[in-house]
């Protein structure tokens, strides 16, 4: 999309490097539950992409104060998730964060 405020992360080799990177991010979008858990540990706003499986989601749901989950159309994979939903969730969380900084 060419957005100057969206950056792809660089390759990390250890979980400590990943954690250090997440600690310094403003928002995380991920399909990876380990990344979601690390983001939650730092209470970072996180958007997760998850298979459409409520039992799995109960186990791996993010617990950050600000979080959204986009579900795929499938029970056992991520195929069919909505990119528009991710964009909308990102905008929503960004607006909430901007509102908090104005207080």
Biopython code that builds the backbone (N, CA, C, O; Angstrom):
import numpy as np
from Bio.PDB.StructureBuilder import StructureBuilder

atoms = [
    (1, "UNK", "N", (0.820, -1.207, 0.000)),
    (1, "UNK", "CA", (0.000, 0.000, 0.000)),
    (1, "UNK", "C", (0.853, 1.255, 0.000)),
    (1, "UNK", "O", (0.334, 2.349, -0.223)),
    (2, "UNK", "N", (2.153, 1.124, 0.245)),
    (2, "UNK", "CA", (3.035, 2.281, 0.211)),
    (2, "UNK", "C", (2.854, 3.245, 1.375)),
    (2, "UNK", "O", (3.124, 4.436, 1.220)),
    (3, "UNK", "N", (2.412, 2.777, 2.522)),
    (3, "UNK", "CA", (2.212, 3.638, 3.688)),
    (3, "UNK", "C", (3.541, 3.842, 4.400)),
    (3, "UNK", "O", (4.199, 2.872, 4.776)),
    (4, "UNK", "N", (3.933, 5.081, 4.584)),
    (4, "UNK", "CA", (5.244, 5.348, 5.185)),
    (4, "UNK", "C", (5.308, 5.016, 6.673)),
    (4, "UNK", "O", (6.401, 4.951, 7.236)),
    (5, "UNK", "N", (4.178, 4.806, 7.314)),
    (5, "UNK", "CA", (4.168, 4.496, 8.741)),
    (5, "UNK", "C", (3.974, 2.999, 9.021)),
    (5, "UNK", "O", (3.826, 2.601, 10.177)),
    (6, "UNK", "N", (3.973, 2.181, 7.982)),
    (6, "UNK", "CA", (3.875, 0.732, 8.140)),
    (6, "UNK", "C", (5.183, 0.111, 7.671)),
    (6, "UNK", "O", (5.609, 0.304, 6.532)),
    (7, "UNK", "N", (5.805, -0.633, 8.567)),
    (7, "UNK", "CA", (7.085, -1.253, 8.253)),
    (7, "UNK", "C", (7.022, -2.750, 8.488)),
    (7, "UNK", "O", (6.417, -3.205, 9.459)),
    (8, "UNK", "N", (7.634, -3.502, 7.619)),
    (8, "UNK", "CA", (7.786, -4.934, 7.848)),
    (8, "UNK", "C", (8.943, -5.143, 8.807)),
    (8, "UNK", "O", (9.933, -4.414, 8.757)),
    (9, "UNK", "N", (8.825, -6.125, 9.672)),
    (9, "UNK", "CA", (9.886, -6.395, 10.629)),
    (9, "UNK", "C", (11.066, -7.071, 9.921)),
    (9, "UNK", "O", (10.905, -7.695, 8.872)),
    (10, "UNK", "N", (12.225, -6.936, 10.505)),
    (10, "UNK", "CA", (13.400, -7.613, 9.985)),
    (10, "UNK", "C", (13.483, -9.015, 10.581)),
    (10, "UNK", "O", (12.831, -9.302, 11.585)),
    (11, "UNK", "N", (14.266, -9.872, 9.981)),
    (11, "UNK", "CA", (14.393, -11.247, 10.440)),
    (11, "UNK", "C", (15.041, -11.293, 11.815)),
    (11, "UNK", "O", (16.065, -10.655, 12.057)),
    (12, "UNK", "N", (14.430, -12.057, 12.708)),
    (12, "UNK", "CA", (14.994, -12.252, 14.048)),
    (12, "UNK", "C", (15.346, -13.725, 14.206)),
    (12, "UNK", "O", (14.721, -14.597, 13.602)),
    (13, "UNK", "N", (16.351, -13.985, 15.024)),
    (13, "UNK", "CA", (16.843, -15.352, 15.175)),
    (13, "UNK", "C", (16.418, -15.968, 16.508)),
    (13, "UNK", "O", (16.220, -17.180, 16.588)),
    (14, "UNK", "N", (16.277, -15.158, 17.546)),
    (14, "UNK", "CA", (15.927, -15.696, 18.862)),
    (14, "UNK", "C", (14.630, -15.068, 19.364)),
    (14, "UNK", "O", (14.218, -14.004, 18.903)),
    (15, "UNK", "N", (14.005, -15.741, 20.305)),
    (15, "UNK", "CA", (12.782, -15.229, 20.912)),
    (15, "UNK", "C", (13.060, -13.938, 21.682)),
    (15, "UNK", "O", (12.182, -13.082, 21.794)),
    (16, "UNK", "N", (14.267, -13.796, 22.207)),
    (16, "UNK", "CA", (14.620, -12.554, 22.903)),
    (16, "UNK", "C", (14.680, -11.373, 21.931)),
    (16, "UNK", "O", (14.267, -10.265, 22.270)),
    (17, "UNK", "N", (15.192, -11.613, 20.734)),
    (17, "UNK", "CA", (15.233, -10.557, 19.719)),
    (17, "UNK", "C", (13.819, -10.177, 19.285)),
    (17, "UNK", "O", (13.513, -9.000, 19.095)),
    (18, "UNK", "N", (12.966, -11.183, 19.132)),
    (18, "UNK", "CA", (11.566, -10.916, 18.782)),
    (18, "UNK", "C", (10.897, -10.107, 19.882)),
    (18, "UNK", "O", (10.177, -9.149, 19.600)),
    (19, "UNK", "N", (11.129, -10.482, 21.114)),
    (19, "UNK", "CA", (10.539, -9.772, 22.255)),
    (19, "UNK", "C", (11.009, -8.326, 22.313)),
    (19, "UNK", "O", (10.212, -7.423, 22.565)),
    (20, "UNK", "N", (12.296, -8.101, 22.082)),
    (20, "UNK", "CA", (12.830, -6.736, 22.087)),
    (20, "UNK", "C", (12.194, -5.906, 20.975)),
    (20, "UNK", "O", (11.891, -4.729, 21.171)),
    (21, "UNK", "N", (11.995, -6.508, 19.830)),
    (21, "UNK", "CA", (11.350, -5.808, 18.720)),
    (21, "UNK", "C", (9.913, -5.455, 19.078)),
    (21, "UNK", "O", (9.492, -4.312, 18.899)),
    (22, "UNK", "N", (9.162, -6.423, 19.581)),
    (22, "UNK", "CA", (7.760, -6.188, 19.936)),
    (22, "UNK", "C", (7.640, -5.114, 21.007)),
    (22, "UNK", "O", (6.729, -4.287, 20.954)),
    (23, "UNK", "N", (8.536, -5.115, 21.966)),
    (23, "UNK", "CA", (8.500, -4.123, 23.044)),
    (23, "UNK", "C", (8.538, -2.698, 22.493)),
    (23, "UNK", "O", (8.004, -1.780, 23.116)),
    (24, "UNK", "N", (9.161, -2.508, 21.341)),
    (24, "UNK", "CA", (9.334, -1.175, 20.783)),
    (24, "UNK", "C", (8.336, -0.827, 19.679)),
    (24, "UNK", "O", (8.463, 0.222, 19.048)),
    (25, "UNK", "N", (7.360, -1.678, 19.438)),
    (25, "UNK", "CA", (6.357, -1.409, 18.408)),
    (25, "UNK", "C", (5.122, -0.750, 19.014)),
    (25, "UNK", "O", (4.834, -0.914, 20.200)),
    (26, "UNK", "N", (4.407, -0.011, 18.191)),
    (26, "UNK", "CA", (3.173, 0.635, 18.634)),
    (26, "UNK", "C", (1.964, -0.274, 18.494)),
    (26, "UNK", "O", (1.016, -0.174, 19.273)),
    (27, "UNK", "N", (1.992, -1.157, 17.510)),
    (27, "UNK", "CA", (0.891, -2.081, 17.270)),
    (27, "UNK", "C", (1.437, -3.292, 16.515)),
    (27, "UNK", "O", (2.350, -3.174, 15.699)),
    (28, "UNK", "N", (0.859, -4.454, 16.805)),
    (28, "UNK", "CA", (1.310, -5.677, 16.178)),
    (28, "UNK", "C", (0.134, -6.325, 15.451)),
    (28, "UNK", "O", (-0.966, -6.415, 15.995)),
    (29, "UNK", "N", (0.372, -6.772, 14.226)),
    (29, "UNK", "CA", (-0.604, -7.554, 13.462)),
    (29, "UNK", "C", (0.074, -8.878, 13.163)),
    (29, "UNK", "O", (1.140, -8.910, 12.549)),
    (30, "UNK", "N", (-0.549, -9.980, 13.600)),
    (30, "UNK", "CA", (0.122, -11.266, 13.452)),
    (30, "UNK", "C", (-0.845, -12.439, 13.370)),
    (30, "UNK", "O", (-1.910, -12.417, 13.987)),
    (31, "UNK", "N", (-0.472, -13.467, 12.605)),
    (31, "UNK", "CA", (-1.199, -14.730, 12.654)),
    (31, "UNK", "C", (-0.544, -15.707, 13.637)),
    (31, "UNK", "O", (-1.050, -16.809, 13.849)),
    (32, "UNK", "N", (0.564, -15.308, 14.228)),
    (32, "UNK", "CA", (1.379, -16.186, 15.072)),
    (32, "UNK", "C", (0.991, -15.998, 16.538)),
    (32, "UNK", "O", (1.107, -14.898, 17.079)),
    (33, "UNK", "N", (0.531, -17.076, 17.179)),
    (33, "UNK", "CA", (0.075, -16.946, 18.560)),
    (33, "UNK", "C", (1.206, -16.631, 19.534)),
    (33, "UNK", "O", (0.971, -15.981, 20.552)),
    (34, "UNK", "N", (2.419, -17.074, 19.248)),
    (34, "UNK", "CA", (3.522, -16.742, 20.152)),
    (34, "UNK", "C", (3.789, -15.231, 20.127)),
    (34, "UNK", "O", (4.073, -14.631, 21.164)),
    (35, "UNK", "N", (3.698, -14.629, 18.958)),
    (35, "UNK", "CA", (3.871, -13.177, 18.849)),
    (35, "UNK", "C", (2.738, -12.466, 19.581)),
    (35, "UNK", "O", (2.966, -11.460, 20.252)),
    (36, "UNK", "N", (1.525, -12.983, 19.455)),
    (36, "UNK", "CA", (0.384, -12.390, 20.160)),
    (36, "UNK", "C", (0.575, -12.457, 21.670)),
    (36, "UNK", "O", (0.231, -11.512, 22.380)),
    (37, "UNK", "N", (1.115, -13.559, 22.165)),
    (37, "UNK", "CA", (1.344, -13.695, 23.608)),
    (37, "UNK", "C", (2.433, -12.749, 24.093)),
    (37, "UNK", "O", (2.312, -12.169, 25.172)),
    (38, "UNK", "N", (3.478, -12.589, 23.321)),
    (38, "UNK", "CA", (4.539, -11.645, 23.696)),
    (38, "UNK", "C", (3.978, -10.221, 23.693)),
    (38, "UNK", "O", (4.239, -9.445, 24.613)),
    (39, "UNK", "N", (3.212, -9.886, 22.664)),
    (39, "UNK", "CA", (2.585, -8.556, 22.598)),
    (39, "UNK", "C", (1.688, -8.349, 23.814)),
    (39, "UNK", "O", (1.677, -7.264, 24.395)),
    (40, "UNK", "N", (0.944, -9.367, 24.200)),
    (40, "UNK", "CA", (0.073, -9.274, 25.371)),
    (40, "UNK", "C", (0.878, -9.087, 26.652)),
    (40, "UNK", "O", (0.458, -8.363, 27.554)),
    (41, "UNK", "N", (2.036, -9.741, 26.732)),
    (41, "UNK", "CA", (2.888, -9.583, 27.918)),
    (41, "UNK", "C", (3.339, -8.139, 28.092)),
    (41, "UNK", "O", (3.498, -7.666, 29.217)),
    (42, "UNK", "N", (3.544, -7.435, 26.975)),
    (42, "UNK", "CA", (3.910, -6.015, 27.012)),
    (42, "UNK", "C", (2.673, -5.119, 26.966)),
    (42, "UNK", "O", (2.795, -3.894, 26.958)),
    (43, "UNK", "N", (1.492, -5.720, 26.936)),
    (43, "UNK", "CA", (0.215, -5.015, 26.828)),
    (43, "UNK", "C", (0.187, -4.097, 25.604)),
    (43, "UNK", "O", (-0.303, -2.970, 25.673)),
    (44, "UNK", "N", (0.711, -4.586, 24.498)),
    (44, "UNK", "CA", (0.723, -3.847, 23.237)),
    (44, "UNK", "C", (-0.586, -4.075, 22.498)),
    (44, "UNK", "O", (-1.145, -5.170, 22.569)),
    (45, "UNK", "N", (-1.084, -3.084, 21.800)),
    (45, "UNK", "CA", (-2.245, -3.311, 20.933)),
    (45, "UNK", "C", (-1.892, -4.364, 19.893)),
    (45, "UNK", "O", (-0.847, -4.297, 19.246)),
    (46, "UNK", "N", (-2.784, -5.337, 19.745)),
    (46, "UNK", "CA", (-2.481, -6.441, 18.841)),
    (46, "UNK", "C", (-3.730, -6.840, 18.058)),
    (46, "UNK", "O", (-4.839, -6.893, 18.590)),
    (47, "UNK", "N", (-3.508, -7.114, 16.789)),
    (47, "UNK", "CA", (-4.542, -7.659, 15.924)),
    (47, "UNK", "C", (-4.058, -9.041, 15.510)),
    (47, "UNK", "O", (-2.988, -9.190, 14.920)),
    (48, "UNK", "N", (-4.859, -10.040, 15.826)),
    (48, "UNK", "CA", (-4.482, -11.396, 15.471)),
    (48, "UNK", "C", (-5.371, -11.906, 14.339)),
    (48, "UNK", "O", (-6.517, -11.485, 14.180)),
    (49, "UNK", "N", (-4.810, -12.816, 13.568)),
    (49, "UNK", "CA", (-5.548, -13.502, 12.514)),
    (49, "UNK", "C", (-5.628, -14.952, 12.971)),
    (49, "UNK", "O", (-4.610, -15.595, 13.225)),
    (50, "UNK", "N", (-6.856, -15.456, 13.073)),
    (50, "UNK", "CA", (-7.033, -16.783, 13.663)),
    (50, "UNK", "C", (-7.992, -17.614, 12.831)),
    (50, "UNK", "O", (-8.906, -17.089, 12.194)),
    (51, "UNK", "N", (-7.767, -18.917, 12.847)),
    (51, "UNK", "CA", (-8.707, -19.807, 12.181)),
    (51, "UNK", "C", (-10.074, -19.703, 12.860)),
    (51, "UNK", "O", (-10.157, -19.321, 14.028)),
    (52, "UNK", "N", (-11.117, -20.032, 12.155)),
    (52, "UNK", "CA", (-12.477, -19.913, 12.667)),
    (52, "UNK", "C", (-12.794, -21.140, 13.534)),
    (52, "UNK", "O", (-13.560, -22.020, 13.143)),
    (53, "UNK", "N", (-12.181, -21.166, 14.716)),
    (53, "UNK", "CA", (-12.249, -22.316, 15.600)),
    (53, "UNK", "C", (-12.298, -21.796, 17.033)),
    (53, "UNK", "O", (-11.274, -21.386, 17.579)),
    (54, "UNK", "N", (-13.464, -21.811, 17.636)),
    (54, "UNK", "CA", (-13.633, -21.201, 18.957)),
    (54, "UNK", "C", (-12.829, -21.918, 20.036)),
    (54, "UNK", "O", (-12.344, -21.274, 20.966)),
    (55, "UNK", "N", (-12.678, -23.232, 19.932)),
    (55, "UNK", "CA", (-11.899, -23.960, 20.939)),
    (55, "UNK", "C", (-10.429, -23.548, 20.897)),
    (55, "UNK", "O", (-9.814, -23.322, 21.940)),
    (56, "UNK", "N", (-9.876, -23.453, 19.711)),
    (56, "UNK", "CA", (-8.499, -23.008, 19.551)),
    (56, "UNK", "C", (-8.348, -21.560, 20.007)),
    (56, "UNK", "O", (-7.379, -21.210, 20.681)),
    (57, "UNK", "N", (-9.308, -20.728, 19.637)),
    (57, "UNK", "CA", (-9.241, -19.314, 20.003)),
    (57, "UNK", "C", (-9.238, -19.135, 21.523)),
    (57, "UNK", "O", (-8.522, -18.279, 22.042)),
    (58, "UNK", "N", (-10.030, -19.932, 22.235)),
    (58, "UNK", "CA", (-10.060, -19.836, 23.697)),
    (58, "UNK", "C", (-8.669, -20.042, 24.289)),
    (58, "UNK", "O", (-8.307, -19.409, 25.281)),
    (59, "UNK", "N", (-7.901, -20.927, 23.677)),
    (59, "UNK", "CA", (-6.557, -21.217, 24.179)),
    (59, "UNK", "C", (-5.537, -20.141, 23.826)),
    (59, "UNK", "O", (-4.620, -19.871, 24.602)),
    (60, "UNK", "N", (-5.696, -19.528, 22.657)),
    (60, "UNK", "CA", (-4.640, -18.660, 22.125)),
    (60, "UNK", "C", (-5.041, -17.200, 21.944)),
    (60, "UNK", "O", (-4.295, -16.438, 21.331)),
    (61, "UNK", "N", (-6.184, -16.795, 22.454)),
    (61, "UNK", "CA", (-6.656, -15.414, 22.279)),
    (61, "UNK", "C", (-5.699, -14.416, 22.933)),
    (61, "UNK", "O", (-5.138, -14.698, 23.991)),
    (62, "UNK", "N", (-5.510, -13.254, 22.308)),
    (62, "UNK", "CA", (-4.672, -12.224, 22.928)),
    (62, "UNK", "C", (-5.371, -11.645, 24.154)),
    (62, "UNK", "O", (-6.599, -11.627, 24.229)),
    (63, "UNK", "N", (-4.582, -11.177, 25.106)),
    (63, "UNK", "CA", (-5.168, -10.596, 26.321)),
    (63, "UNK", "C", (-4.725, -9.151, 26.561)),
    (63, "UNK", "O", (-4.944, -8.612, 27.646)),
    (64, "UNK", "N", (-4.112, -8.526, 25.574)),
    (64, "UNK", "CA", (-3.779, -7.109, 25.696)),
    (64, "UNK", "C", (-5.062, -6.323, 25.934)),
    (64, "UNK", "O", (-6.142, -6.738, 25.515)),
    (65, "UNK", "N", (-4.933, -5.191, 26.605)),
    (65, "UNK", "CA", (-6.111, -4.343, 26.822)),
    (65, "UNK", "C", (-6.770, -3.954, 25.507)),
    (65, "UNK", "O", (-7.996, -3.890, 25.417)),
    (66, "UNK", "N", (-5.956, -3.696, 24.490)),
    (66, "UNK", "CA", (-6.468, -3.358, 23.167)),
    (66, "UNK", "C", (-6.127, -4.493, 22.221)),
    (66, "UNK", "O", (-4.963, -4.693, 21.873)),
    (67, "UNK", "N", (-7.140, -5.233, 21.808)),
    (67, "UNK", "CA", (-6.902, -6.323, 20.872)),
    (67, "UNK", "C", (-8.133, -6.551, 20.020)),
    (67, "UNK", "O", (-9.263, -6.289, 20.431)),
    (68, "UNK", "N", (-7.881, -7.041, 18.835)),
    (68, "UNK", "CA", (-8.937, -7.440, 17.907)),
    (68, "UNK", "C", (-8.471, -8.719, 17.234)),
    (68, "UNK", "O", (-7.275, -8.921, 17.026)),
    (69, "UNK", "N", (-9.417, -9.575, 16.897)),
    (69, "UNK", "CA", (-9.084, -10.789, 16.162)),
    (69, "UNK", "C", (-9.924, -10.857, 14.901)),
    (69, "UNK", "O", (-11.134, -10.633, 14.926)),
    (70, "UNK", "N", (-9.268, -11.167, 13.814)),
    (70, "UNK", "CA", (-9.921, -11.374, 12.529)),
    (70, "UNK", "C", (-9.907, -12.884, 12.281)),
    (70, "UNK", "O", (-8.851, -13.516, 12.302)),
    (71, "UNK", "N", (-11.073, -13.442, 12.049)),
    (71, "UNK", "CA", (-11.177, -14.882, 11.839)),
    (71, "UNK", "C", (-11.221, -15.204, 10.355)),
    (71, "UNK", "O", (-11.824, -14.481, 9.562)),
    (72, "UNK", "N", (-10.571, -16.299, 9.997)),
    (72, "UNK", "CA", (-10.638, -16.780, 8.620)),
    (72, "UNK", "C", (-12.008, -17.426, 8.399)),
    (72, "UNK", "O", (-12.804, -17.560, 9.328)),
    (73, "UNK", "N", (-12.258, -17.812, 7.186)),
    (73, "UNK", "CA", (-13.507, -18.501, 6.874)),
    (73, "UNK", "C", (-13.413, -20.002, 7.164)),
    (73, "UNK", "O", (-14.417, -20.711, 7.102)),
    (74, "UNK", "N", (-12.225, -20.477, 7.476)),
    (74, "UNK", "CA", (-11.998, -21.908, 7.639)),
    (74, "UNK", "C", (-11.734, -22.297, 9.084)),
    (74, "UNK", "O", (-11.206, -21.513, 9.873)),
    (75, "UNK", "N", (-12.112, -23.517, 9.411)),
    (75, "UNK", "CA", (-11.982, -24.044, 10.761)),
    (75, "UNK", "C", (-10.548, -24.414, 11.132)),
    (75, "UNK", "O", (-10.166, -24.330, 12.299)),
    (76, "UNK", "N", (-9.755, -24.821, 10.143)),
    (76, "UNK", "CA", (-8.423, -25.331, 10.469)),
    (76, "UNK", "C", (-7.280, -24.668, 9.711)),
    (76, "UNK", "O", (-6.180, -25.218, 9.658)),
    (77, "UNK", "N", (-7.518, -23.490, 9.121)),
    (77, "UNK", "CA", (-6.427, -22.740, 8.485)),
    (77, "UNK", "C", (-6.821, -21.267, 8.374)),
    (77, "UNK", "O", (-7.929, -20.879, 8.744)),
    (78, "UNK", "N", (-5.912, -20.471, 7.868)),
    (78, "UNK", "CA", (-6.147, -19.024, 7.811)),
    (78, "UNK", "C", (-6.680, -18.537, 6.469)),
    (78, "UNK", "O", (-6.827, -17.333, 6.262)),
    (79, "UNK", "N", (-6.965, -19.447, 5.570)),
    (79, "UNK", "CA", (-7.467, -19.035, 4.254)),
    (79, "UNK", "C", (-8.820, -18.348, 4.399)),
    (79, "UNK", "O", (-9.701, -18.802, 5.129)),
    (80, "UNK", "N", (-8.950, -17.243, 3.679)),
    (80, "UNK", "CA", (-10.235, -16.564, 3.639)),
    (80, "UNK", "C", (-10.434, -15.487, 4.685)),
    (80, "UNK", "O", (-11.571, -15.081, 4.925)),
    (81, "UNK", "N", (-9.356, -15.002, 5.328)),
    (81, "UNK", "CA", (-9.542, -13.877, 6.248)),
    (81, "UNK", "C", (-9.676, -12.585, 5.442)),
    (81, "UNK", "O", (-9.251, -12.519, 4.288)),
    (82, "UNK", "N", (-10.260, -11.577, 6.049)),
    (82, "UNK", "CA", (-10.541, -10.324, 5.365)),
    (82, "UNK", "C", (-9.452, -9.281, 5.632)),
    (82, "UNK", "O", (-9.272, -8.836, 6.766)),
    (83, "UNK", "N", (-8.740, -8.905, 4.594)),
    (83, "UNK", "CA", (-7.734, -7.844, 4.713)),
    (83, "UNK", "C", (-8.415, -6.530, 5.099)),
    (83, "UNK", "O", (-7.879, -5.760, 5.895)),
    (84, "UNK", "N", (-9.588, -6.280, 4.535)),
    (84, "UNK", "CA", (-10.326, -5.060, 4.891)),
    (84, "UNK", "C", (-10.635, -5.024, 6.383)),
    (84, "UNK", "O", (-10.593, -3.959, 6.998)),
    (85, "UNK", "N", (-10.943, -6.171, 6.964)),
    (85, "UNK", "CA", (-11.207, -6.220, 8.410)),
    (85, "UNK", "C", (-9.958, -5.882, 9.214)),
    (85, "UNK", "O", (-10.044, -5.233, 10.257)),
    (86, "UNK", "N", (-8.803, -6.318, 8.733)),
    (86, "UNK", "CA", (-7.546, -5.982, 9.417)),
    (86, "UNK", "C", (-7.302, -4.479, 9.342)),
    (86, "UNK", "O", (-6.925, -3.857, 10.335)),
    (87, "UNK", "N", (-7.512, -3.908, 8.183)),
    (87, "UNK", "CA", (-7.332, -2.461, 8.018)),
    (87, "UNK", "C", (-8.287, -1.699, 8.928)),
    (87, "UNK", "O", (-7.884, -0.741, 9.588)),
    (88, "UNK", "N", (-9.541, -2.115, 8.967)),
    (88, "UNK", "CA", (-10.527, -1.452, 9.823)),
    (88, "UNK", "C", (-10.170, -1.584, 11.297)),
    (88, "UNK", "O", (-10.300, -0.619, 12.050)),
    (89, "UNK", "N", (-9.728, -2.752, 11.715)),
    (89, "UNK", "CA", (-9.322, -2.953, 13.108)),
    (89, "UNK", "C", (-8.106, -2.093, 13.440)),
    (89, "UNK", "O", (-8.010, -1.545, 14.538)),
    (90, "UNK", "N", (-7.178, -1.975, 12.491)),
    (90, "UNK", "CA", (-5.990, -1.130, 12.687)),
    (90, "UNK", "C", (-6.393, 0.325, 12.867)),
    (90, "UNK", "O", (-5.885, 1.017, 13.750)),
    (91, "UNK", "N", (-7.297, 0.774, 12.036)),
    (91, "UNK", "CA", (-7.783, 2.158, 12.162)),
    (91, "UNK", "C", (-8.471, 2.379, 13.500)),
    (91, "UNK", "O", (-8.253, 3.393, 14.163)),
    (92, "UNK", "N", (-9.305, 1.419, 13.890)),
    (92, "UNK", "CA", (-10.020, 1.534, 15.161)),
    (92, "UNK", "C", (-9.055, 1.632, 16.340)),
    (92, "UNK", "O", (-9.195, 2.513, 17.187)),
    (93, "UNK", "N", (-8.087, 0.736, 16.394)),
    (93, "UNK", "CA", (-7.124, 0.768, 17.491)),
    (93, "UNK", "C", (-6.267, 2.029, 17.452)),
    (93, "UNK", "O", (-5.930, 2.581, 18.500)),
    (94, "UNK", "N", (-5.916, 2.485, 16.264)),
    (94, "UNK", "CA", (-5.141, 3.722, 16.132)),
    (94, "UNK", "C", (-5.937, 4.909, 16.664)),
    (94, "UNK", "O", (-5.388, 5.758, 17.366)),
    (95, "UNK", "N", (-7.220, 4.974, 16.336)),
    (95, "UNK", "CA", (-8.066, 6.061, 16.835)),
    (95, "UNK", "C", (-8.186, 6.015, 18.354)),
    (95, "UNK", "O", (-8.158, 7.055, 19.012)),
    (96, "UNK", "N", (-8.320, 4.820, 18.909)),
    (96, "UNK", "CA", (-8.379, 4.681, 20.374)),
    (96, "UNK", "C", (-7.074, 5.156, 20.994)),
    (96, "UNK", "O", (-7.084, 5.889, 21.983)),
    (97, "UNK", "N", (-5.951, 4.743, 20.418)),
    (97, "UNK", "CA", (-4.646, 5.143, 20.939)),
    (97, "UNK", "C", (-4.441, 6.647, 20.838)),
    (97, "UNK", "O", (-3.914, 7.261, 21.765)),
    (98, "UNK", "N", (-4.844, 7.237, 19.746)),
    (98, "UNK", "CA", (-4.711, 8.688, 19.588)),
    (98, "UNK", "C", (-5.585, 9.425, 20.594)),
    (98, "UNK", "O", (-5.190, 10.474, 21.103)),
    (99, "UNK", "N", (-6.752, 8.897, 20.883)),
    (99, "UNK", "CA", (-7.631, 9.480, 21.893)),
    (99, "UNK", "C", (-7.025, 9.430, 23.270)),
    (99, "UNK", "O", (-7.192, 10.358, 24.061)),
    (100, "UNK", "N", (-6.310, 8.335, 23.572)),
    (100, "UNK", "CA", (-5.669, 8.186, 24.878)),
    (100, "UNK", "C", (-4.523, 9.170, 25.047)),
    (100, "UNK", "O", (-4.291, 9.655, 26.154)),
    (101, "UNK", "N", (-3.803, 9.476, 23.973)),
    (101, "UNK", "CA", (-2.659, 10.373, 24.094)),
    (101, "UNK", "C", (-3.103, 11.821, 24.236)),
    (101, "UNK", "O", (-2.329, 12.665, 24.688)),
    (102, "UNK", "N", (-4.357, 12.119, 23.848)),
    (102, "UNK", "CA", (-4.857, 13.482, 23.971)),
    (102, "UNK", "C", (-5.386, 13.787, 25.356)),
    (102, "UNK", "O", (-5.621, 14.952, 25.678)),
    (103, "UNK", "N", (-5.581, 12.770, 26.188)),
    (103, "UNK", "CA", (-6.152, 12.962, 27.518)),
    (103, "UNK", "C", (-5.243, 13.722, 28.429)),
    (103, "UNK", "O", (-5.588, 13.962, 29.586)),
]
sb = StructureBuilder()
sb.init_structure("model")
sb.init_model(0)
sb.init_chain("A")
sb.init_seg("    ")
for serial, (resi, resn, name, xyz) in enumerate(atoms, 1):
    if name == "N":
        sb.init_residue(resn, " ", resi, " ")
    sb.init_atom(name, np.array(xyz, "f"), 0.0, 1.0, " ", f" {name:<3s}", serial, name[0])
structure = sb.get_structure()
